[in-house]
Amino acid sequence: MDVLAHLSEATGVPADLLGGYVSVLAAAASTGRLPGREEVEMLRAAGRDAAERGVPMRSLMDACLLACELTSRPGSVPPLAAVRRAVGAYFDGYEEAQAQAIRDEDEARREFIGDLLQGRADRLAERAEHFGLRLAEAYVVAVARDVKPISEGDPLIRRIEEALVVRFGSHNILVAARDGLLVCVAPGTLPAAMGEFTHHVRANLGSGWRVGVGRPHRGPGGVVTSFREASDAIELGDRLGLRPQVLKASDLLVFPVLLRDRAAIEDLVATVLGPLREARGGPEPLLETLEAVFGAQGNQTAAARRLAISTRAVTYRLERVRRLTGFSPDDPTQRFTLETAVLGARLIGWPPGAAPVAGRTP
């Protein structure tokens, strides 16, 4: 059995990956010459080939050492410098191939996530299996926003994803960056994953973080829908000045309904709240009072504490609302109309230039 066949059988490394190395050793042993540029490039290419063919690095190193033993003869031992250069070329190529594979995987991952969250269906189900997602199931998407946009290269992405996989023992969880947001895609059968994701967001992002959670939906289109619901939940939270940092789309379903017919909501706001423009100081203080009262489930004392005014002042303002609009928060039917109008006002930015009121609770 020749040297190459013996090496291949003993280490499991294909013989064609070792021929150049054995030749370099033989030449170095007989002449003392170090491998030249062409030989180094040949060995580097063989190292890349070994990595791409899945040959373990340990097996390759074992083959290199065994080759030294088999080709050594008394008086013709390969110079250590030649062995060092040859082995170094092997491993340079091996590491280059591994680094390229990681770059290719990251690029494929970015493309897949972009296609998944935009609903582009080019071989989506087939590609999803590569990343552990079974798109026939229902998935939930959560998004987290920080004060600064989150970029694709942020190490936080990999750290949170690994923590979720360890926690739930499942590989069908995906964490990525998209449009400056941190995105988590998880099966609808793992509701605790959203809580764990939020835990890591709270621990790693600044005080201005906010999380939106979509509803579970099936199929590739379901992921897109849940992603949009989660993103819209954050946007609604900002527009309405909602207090919670975690907002669920399922808790905010009334708002998309209101926004579907903007003309109707504008008419409601103008009809119900328009008379507040006549109030001294403008409509904003009265709107703030209504929001505080609705947020406190009608408890005027709690509303007064939130507004840092007296209970008597709250009562006075509510009476002003009743006199100007004809609607009273104490009447169940009128309360619903009034609260819907107040919510609509915040959604459409009425009065013009008004900012959302902090502390509003859905």
N, C-alpha and C positions, 0 to 999 in steps of 0.2 A: 504494500500500500504506500503510495507516495505521500509526501509531507502535507500537501493541501487536503487530500482525502482524509488523512488522519486528523488534521486540525478540525475539519468540518464535522467529522463523526464525533470527535471528543467534546466539542464545544457547542455544536449546533449552529455555527456560523457558516453561511453559504461559502463554498470554496472560491467563487468568483470575486468575493469581497476581500480575500486574503492573498491573492496571487501577487499583486503589486507590493504588498508588505514583505512577503517572503523574498521577493527579488531584491528589494532594498536591503534586507538583512544580509543576503548572500553577497551583494556587491560591497557592502560596508565591511563585512568580515574579511573579504579577500583583498580589498584595496585600501580600507580605512576611510573611503570617501563618504562624506555626509550626503544625504539625499538632496538633489537639486530642486529648482523651482518647479519643473515639470512633474517630478516625482511627488513633491509635496502636494501639488494641485490634484494629482491622480488619487492620492490617499485621502485628501479632503473630500473629493467627490465620492469615494468609496464610503467614507464615514456618513455623508449625507444619505447615500443609498441605503446604508445599514439602518439608519433611523427611520427612513420612509418605509422600509420593509418590516419594521417592527422587531429588529434584532436587539435584544437587551444590551445595554452598555456594558454590564458586567460580563456577559458572554464575549463581547468583542475584546474587552481587556484580557480576559482569560485566554482567548485565542492568541493575542499578541504576546503574552508571556510564554505560552506553550510553544509558539513558533520560535522564540529565542532559544528555548531548551532544545528543540528538535534540530535547529540549524547550527547549533554551536558545536564546534569540534576543537580539540586541543590545538592551540595556536591560531585559531580562526574565530575567536569570539567577536560578535558584532560590537563595535564601539558603543558605549553607553549614550554618547551624544547623538549617534545616528538613531538608536532606538527611541530616545527621547523625542527627537524631531519627528520621526515617523508616527509614533503614537500620538503626539500632539496634533499632527495633521488630521489623523483619524477623528480625534475628538473635537477638533475645531469644526469639521464638517458635520459631525453628529449634532453638536450644539446649534449650529446654524440651521439645520433642518428642523430641530425642535422649536427654535425660536420662530422660524417661518410658519410652522404648523400652528403655533399659538396665535400668531398674527392673523393667519388665515381663518382660524376658528373665531377669533374676536370679530373679524370683519363679517364672517357669515352670520354671527350672532346679531351684530348690529343691523345687518340687512334684514334678517328674519324678524327682529323686533319691530323695525320700521314698517315692514310689510304687514305684520300681525296687527299692529295698532292703527294702521290706516286701511285695513281691510283688503289689501292687494292679495289676490288668491293664487298667485303663481306657485304651484306645487306646495302650497302652504301646509297642508296636512302631512305630506311626506317629510317636509323639512321640520315640522313641529316634533315629529317622533325622535328626530336626532337630538333635540333639546329636552326630551322627556315629557312633552306635552301631548295629551290625547284630546284633541279638539272636539271629539264627539261628546265629551263631558261638559258640565257647566263650570265656568270659571268666574272668579271674582277678581276685579282689578282695584287696587288701592293706589293712590298717588300721594306723594308727600312734597310739599313745597317749603323751601328754605328762603331766608332773606336773599341769599345769592343763588343764582341758577346752578343746578347740579349738572356737571358735565359727564360724558360717557367714560372718561378715564379715571373718575374718582374711585379710589380704593374702597370707599365705603360701600359701593355697589356689591363687589365680590364678598366683602366681609359680612354684610347682612344676608346675602343669599346663602353663603355657607352656614351661617348660624341657623337659618330657617331649615335648611336641609338636615342639619344635625338634630335640630329640635323635633322635626316631624318625620324623619327617616324617609323622606320622599324626594324624588328628583324632578317631579313635575311642578316645581315652583321656580319662577323666573323673576329676577330683580334686574332692572336696567334704568338708564336715564333716557328721558324723552322730553323734548321741548322745555328743558330746564327743570323738569320734575323727576323725582325718584319714583319709579313705577314698580309695583309688585303684582304679579299674576299668580294666582293660587287656585286650586280646585275649590268649587263650592262646598265640597264635602269636608273641607278643612277650615271651618270658620275661625278657629283659634289662630290661624296663620295671620289673619289681619291684625289681631291683637298683639301678636308677637312682632309683627312688622312695625306697628306703632310704637311698641316698647323700644325697639332699636332706633327708631327715628327720634324719639324723645331723648334718648341717651346720647345721640351723636350730632343732632342738629341744634342750631341756636334757638333762642327763646321765641323767635318769630315763626316757628314751624307750624304747619297745618296739614292735616291728612284728610283726604276725601276718599270715601269707599263707595264703589258702585254696587249694583245688584248682580247676583249670579245669572249668567246667560249662557246658552249652549252654542257651540260651533265657533268658527273663526269670527263671524259677524258678531257673536255674543261678546267676545273679548273686546272688540271695538266699541260696542255699546256700553259695556261696563266701564271701559276707560273714559269714555266721554261723560258718563254719569259722574264718575269720581272727580274729573276735572271741573265739571260744571258745579259740583257741590262746593268746591273751594271758591270758585268765582262767586257763587251765590252768597257764601259766607262773608266774602269781602264786601259785596254790594249791600248786604243787609246788616253788616256789622254784627254778625252772630258771635256769641261768646265762645262756644265750644271749639277746641282746636281739632277735634275729630268730628267730621260731618258725614253722615250716611245718606246716600241718595234716597234710600227708602223713607227717610224721615222728612225729605224735602219735596215730595212728589207734587204738592200743591203748587209750587212755584213754577215749574214748567207748564202746568195747566194754565196758570195766569198769563204767562208770557206768550202762549200760543196765539192769543188774540189781543195784540197790543192795542188795537183801536178800542176794544171793549174796556180794557183796564184803564186806558187814558180817559175814557168817558166816565168811568166809575170814579176815578180820582178827582177829575175836574168837578163832577157833580156833587160828590160827598164832601171833599176836602177843600174845594175851591174857595168857599166862604171864609176859610181860616186866614186867607190873605188879608182880610180886613182887621185882624187882631193886632193890637199894639205890640210891636216887636216882631211882627211877621208870624208865619205859621210854624216855624221850627220848634219853639218851646212847647207848643201844644202837641206837635207830633211826637216829640221826645217823651212827653208825659203819657200820651196814649200808649206808646211802645212799652214804657216802663210798667204801666198798669196791666197791659195784656201779658207782658212777660212774667208778672207776679201773680197771674191768674186772678186779677181783680183786687188783690190786696193793696190798698192804697198806702198803708204804712210801709210795706216793703218797697213799694214804688218810690215813696218819698226818700227812703234811705238810699236807694240806688241813684236817685237824682240829686241827693245832698240838699234837699229842700224840706220844708215842713209838710206835714200831712194836710194842714189847712190850705197850703199853697196848691197841693195836688187837687184837693176838692174844688178849689176856686177855678183852676184851669179846666177841669172836667166840665164844670158848669158853663164856662165860656165856650167850650166845644159844643155843648148841647144847644146853647142859645144861637151860635153862629150857623151850625150845620143842621140842627133839628134832630141829630142822632145822639142817643145816650148810651154809654158803655154799660149801664145797668139793665137795659132792655135786651133780652137774649137775641131777638131777631136783629135789632139795630146794632148790637155789639158785633155780630158776625159781619154785617155789611161794613161797619166802621173799621174793624180789624183787617178785613180784606183790602179795603181802600188804603189803609196805612201800609200794609205789605206791598201793595201795588205801587205806592208812591216811592218806596225805597227801590223797587225793582227798576222803575223807569227814571229814577233820579229827580223826583219832584219834591219840593220846588227846585227849579234849575239852580245848580251850584251847591245843593245840599249834599253833605257827606253822610255816609252811613253812621248810625249811632252805635258806639261801642257798647258791648254788654248785653245786646239783644239775645235772648234765648229762644230757640225754635220751639 
